[in-house]
Structure formats: structure tokens, C-alpha cells
């Protein structure tokens, strides 16, 4: 989930452009990868992203090469990650670190608070009243999207969804707002991507390796701090200013090239 950036100052934009590309992935890396905006380009709807088979195959190969030390670290739920990357199953942290599945373990079910279920139902009614609005049910989190709202009403729709989410917090004391690019999310406040990465680094097969994390969003900054604290590599994807990352890749396509994902050949032309 990409957060809406503030207008970049020329000095910050120049600093981002000056970040060097990352070195080749170390053989002893512990590799952590954000998904949306990093491995996958954004789509109008969260369920409209496409995962290239070549990407899945390369991640499986890297997982083997790194002796299992590869994990997806995403704002999506782990169940959704499994659907996207099927038939592969990766070690993962979901919902910005709220969920965490260790290698080879099943993800235990967590009960959705009744208060959140009521907020979800009310949000769906609100979305019904605003054309183009979308409620993304993540189980323990809810995303309210307005990317597809008509341009004439997009600003008003976004304001209505943000106001709704802010009001919903009064009944969800353990939750926080996570703003993004045409989205506002209600999610638990007790974890972030940095805490998830640090927990993985205390366990096999990640322990003792060089941590590497690539991500694009403000929600990835705790992850950058975590790997830097362990002498690792922090990689910003895109051109968001003000990041603490030390390296940069311009786009998901650049991430694919860095990871060694084979280029997808162009489709053959249909004979006339």
C-alpha cells in the first residue's frame, strides 16, 4: 500500500536520484521483499494485480539458493499472498507485520474483533453510496480505497472515507490509521514491518545472514531501519523522497532485473 507523498523539495528529489543501485545480492543474504510497488506494480484494484510466473519461479529458486532465507513482507494478508503467488508458499509477514508465518509453519487463525466487523459492514454501506469506492477486507484490517472514483467526485469520496475511518477509531482503541495512495487503512497498532524483520532475524534460517530489504512506501521505513541496524542493505523502490534507504531501484521492473527474473518475451504477432 503506497502512501501519498508530500511534494518533493528539489534537494530531496536530487538526493533520491543520487542513491546508487544496490550491489548484487549476497550469497549469505536474508532477503525480505515488499510486494505492492516493489515486486508488483500497482493496479486500479488490489485484486487486479498480476504475478508473472517467471517472478514466482525466480523467487522459488532464490529461496532454495538462500537456504530458505527469503520472506515476503507486505501490507496484504498472508492468505492473500498465498493466493497471489500460488502454487509457491513463502515465509511471510502480512498486514504490515501484524501477521507472521515462520518457515514451514501454518498460520494460526486469529479472531476478528466484533467491533471491526461492525466497522466493515458500515464501510461497505458507505462505499455503496460513493461510486468507485472499495472496501478491502483483510481480516484483521480494512482498507478503504477511492482510486476508481470518478475524477469529479474523487476528492469528496476520499474525504468521506478518511472521515469515516477516523471516526471508527473511537471504537477500536488497539487500531491505528494507515494512510496511503487513494486508500486509508484501519490496522492493529502493535507491529510493523521492522519488528517482523527483526523477529525473523532471530530465527533460522535468517539468523546470522546479511539482511536485505526492498520496499517502496513509508510503511517500509521501519524495515529499512531494522536491516541497517544489522549491517544490511536497505533498498528504496521508486522515487519517494525522504527515505532512510541507502540504495535505490527505479521500479518493480528494475527489482526484477536485480533479482534475475527472466524478461518476459513479447507475444508473437497474430498472422494477418
C-alpha positions in Angstrom: 0.0 0.0 0.0 1.7 3.2 -1.2 1.3 6.3 1.0 0.7 9.6 -0.7 4.0 11.5 -0.7 4.3 15.2 0.1 5.5 17.4 -2.8 9.2 16.8 -3.1 11.7 19.6 -2.5 14.3 19.9 -5.2 17.1 18.9 -2.7 15.2 15.8 -1.6 14.4 14.8 -5.2 18.1 15.2 -6.1 19.1 13.1 -3.1 16.7 10.3 -4.1 18.0 10.4 -7.7 21.6 10.2 -6.4 21.0 7.0 -4.4 23.2 4.2 -6.0 21.7 0.9 -7.2 22.2 -2.0 -4.8 25.1 -4.4 -5.2 24.5 -7.9 -6.3 22.5 -10.0 -3.8 25.0 -11.6 -1.3 25.0 -15.4 -1.2 24.5 -15.2 2.5 21.6 -12.8 2.3 18.4 -12.9 4.4 16.1 -11.4 1.7 12.9 -9.5 2.6 10.7 -8.2 -0.1 7.7 -5.9 -0.1 5.1 -6.8 -2.7 2.9 -3.9 -4.0 5.0 -1.2 -5.5 8.2 -3.4 -5.1 7.7 -6.8 -6.7 4.4 -5.8 -8.4 3.3 -2.6 -10.0 0.1 -1.0 -8.6 -3.2 -1.8 -10.2 -6.5 0.1 -10.0 -7.9 -2.6 -7.7 -6.0 -4.6 -5.1 -7.4 -7.8 -6.7 -6.3 -6.8 -10.2 -2.6 -7.3 -9.8 -0.9 -10.0 -11.9 2.0 -12.0 -10.7 4.2 -13.2 -13.6 5.0 -16.9 -13.5 8.7 -16.0 -14.1 8.7 -14.0 -10.9 7.3 -16.8 -8.9 9.8 -19.3 -10.4 12.7 -17.0 -9.6 11.6 -16.4 -6.0 11.4 -20.2 -5.5 14.9 -20.5 -7.0 16.2 -17.7 -4.7 14.6 -19.3 -1.7 16.5 -22.5 -2.4 19.8 -20.7 -3.1 19.4 -18.8 0.2 18.7 -22.0 2.1 15.2 -20.7 2.9 16.1 -17.2 4.0 13.5 -15.3 1.9 10.3 -13.7 3.1 7.6 -11.6 1.7 6.8 -8.6 4.0 3.6 -6.9 2.9 0.6 -4.9 3.8 -1.6 -7.6 2.4 -2.7 -10.6 4.5 -0.7 -13.8 4.3 -3.7 -15.6 2.9 -3.8 -13.2 0.0 -0.1 -13.5 -0.6 -0.6 -17.3 -0.8 -3.3 -16.8 -3.4 -1.2 -14.4 -5.5 2.0 -16.5 -5.5 0.4 -19.9 -5.8 1.4 -22.6 -6.1 4.5 -21.3 -4.2 4.3 -20.8 -0.5 6.8 -18.4 1.1 7.7 -17.4 4.6 5.8 -14.1 5.1 4.8 -11.2 7.3 1.4 -9.8 6.4 -0.7 -6.7 7.4 2.5 -4.7 7.9 3.9 -7.2 10.4 0.7 -8.0 12.4 0.8 -11.5 10.9 3.9 -13.6 10.7 4.4 -17.1 9.4 7.6 -18.9 10.1 9.1 -21.2 7.6 7.2 -24.5 7.3 4.5 -23.5 9.8 0.8 -22.9 9.2 -0.7 -19.5 10.0 -2.9 -19.7 13.0 -6.4 -18.2 12.7 -7.0 -15.0 14.6 -10.4 -13.9 15.6 -11.7 -10.7 14.1 -12.8 -8.3 16.8 -16.6 -7.8 16.7 -16.1 -4.0 16.6 -14.1 -4.3 13.4 -16.7 -6.5 11.8 -19.3 -3.8 12.5 -17.0 -1.1 11.1 -16.5 -3.3 8.0 -20.3 -3.6 7.4 -20.8 0.1 7.9 -17.9 0.9 5.5 -19.5 -1.3 2.8 -22.6 0.7 3.1 -20.7 3.9 2.8 -18.8 2.6 -0.2 -22.2 1.7 -1.8 -23.2 5.3 -1.5 -20.0 6.5 -3.2 -19.4 5.2 -6.8 -15.9 3.9 -7.2 -15.2 3.4 -3.5 -14.0 -0.1 -2.5 -13.7 -1.9 0.9 -10.8 -4.3 1.1 -11.5 -6.8 3.8 -8.1 -8.1 5.1 -9.5 -10.0 8.1 -7.7 -8.1 10.9 -7.5 -4.9 8.9 -9.7 -2.9 6.5 -8.6 -0.8 3.5 -10.9 1.9 2.1 -10.0 2.7 -1.5 -11.1 5.5 -3.8 -8.7 5.2 -6.7 -11.5 4.2 -9.0 -13.9 7.0 -8.0 -14.9 9.4 -10.8 -12.5 12.4 -11.1 -15.4 14.8 -10.4 -16.1 13.2 -7.0 -12.7 11.6 -6.1 -11.7 14.3 -3.6 -15.1 14.2 -1.9 -15.1 10.4 -1.8 -11.6 10.3 -0.3 -12.6 12.9 2.4 -15.7 10.9 3.3 -13.7 7.6 3.6 -11.0 9.3 5.7 -13.5 10.9 8.0 -15.3 7.5 8.4 -12.0 5.8 9.3 -11.0 8.4 11.8 -14.4 8.2 13.5 -14.2 4.4 13.6 -11.0 4.5 15.7 -13.1 5.6 18.7 -14.4 2.1 19.0 -11.1 0.4 18.1 -8.6 1.5 20.7 -5.9 -1.0 19.6 -6.1 0.2 16.0 -4.4 3.0 14.0 -4.9 4.7 10.7 -2.5 3.8 7.8 -2.9 6.4 5.0 -1.9 5.6 1.5 -2.2 6.4 -2.2 -6.0 6.8 -2.5 -6.5 4.5 0.4 -6.9 4.7 4.2 -6.5 1.6 6.3 -7.5 0.6 9.8 -5.0 -1.8 11.2 -3.7 -3.1 14.5 -1.0 -0.9 16.1 1.1 -3.4 17.8 3.5 -4.3 15.0 5.3 -3.0 11.9 7.5 -4.4 9.1 10.6 -3.6 11.1 9.5 -5.7 14.1 8.6 -8.6 11.8 12.0 -8.5 10.1 13.8 -8.4 13.5 11.8 -11.4 14.7 12.8 -13.3 11.5 16.4 -12.4 12.0 16.4 -14.1 15.5 15.4 -17.4 13.9 16.8 -19.9 11.4 17.3 -19.8 8.5 17.6 -15.9 8.7 19.8 -15.6 11.7 23.5 -14.8 11.1 22.9 -13.7 7.5 23.1 -10.2 5.8 19.6 -8.7 5.9 18.4 -7.1 2.7 15.0 -5.4 2.4 13.4 -3.7 -0.6 10.3 -1.6 -0.4 8.7 1.5 -1.8 6.5 3.0 0.9 6.6 4.9 4.2 5.4 1.7 5.9 8.7 0.2 4.7 10.9 2.6 6.7 10.9 0.6 9.9 12.1 -2.3 7.8 14.9 -0.2 6.4 15.9 0.8 9.9 15.9 -2.9 11.0 18.2 -4.1 8.3 20.5 -1.1 8.6 20.9 -1.8 12.4 22.1 -5.3 11.4 24.6 -4.1 8.8 22.3 -4.9 5.9 21.1 -3.4 2.7 18.1 -1.1 2.5 16.6 -0.6 -1.0 14.1 2.1 -1.9 11.9 1.2 -4.9 10.7 4.3 -6.8 11.3 8.0 -6.2 9.8 8.7 -2.8 11.8 11.5 -1.1 13.0 11.4 2.5 13.7 7.7 2.8 16.4 6.3 5.0 17.3 3.6 2.5 20.9 3.7 1.2 20.2 2.2 -2.3 17.5 2.6 -4.9 15.8 0.8 -7.8 13.6 2.8 -10.0 10.6 0.4 -10.4 9.3 -3.1 -9.9 10.8 -3.9 -13.3 14.2 -2.8 -12.0 13.7 -5.1 -9.0 13.0 -8.0 -11.3 16.2 -7.3 -13.2 18.2 -7.1 -10.0 16.7 -10.4 -8.7 17.5 -12.0 -12.1 13.9 -12.6 -13.1 13.9 -13.6 -16.8 12.4 -11.0 -19.1 9.0 -12.0 -20.5 9.3 -12.4 -24.2 6.9 -10.3 -26.4 3.8 -12.1 -27.5 4.0 -13.4 -31.1 2.2 -11.3 -33.7 -1.1 -12.8 -34.9 -0.8 -13.7 -38.6 -2.8 -11.4 -40.8 
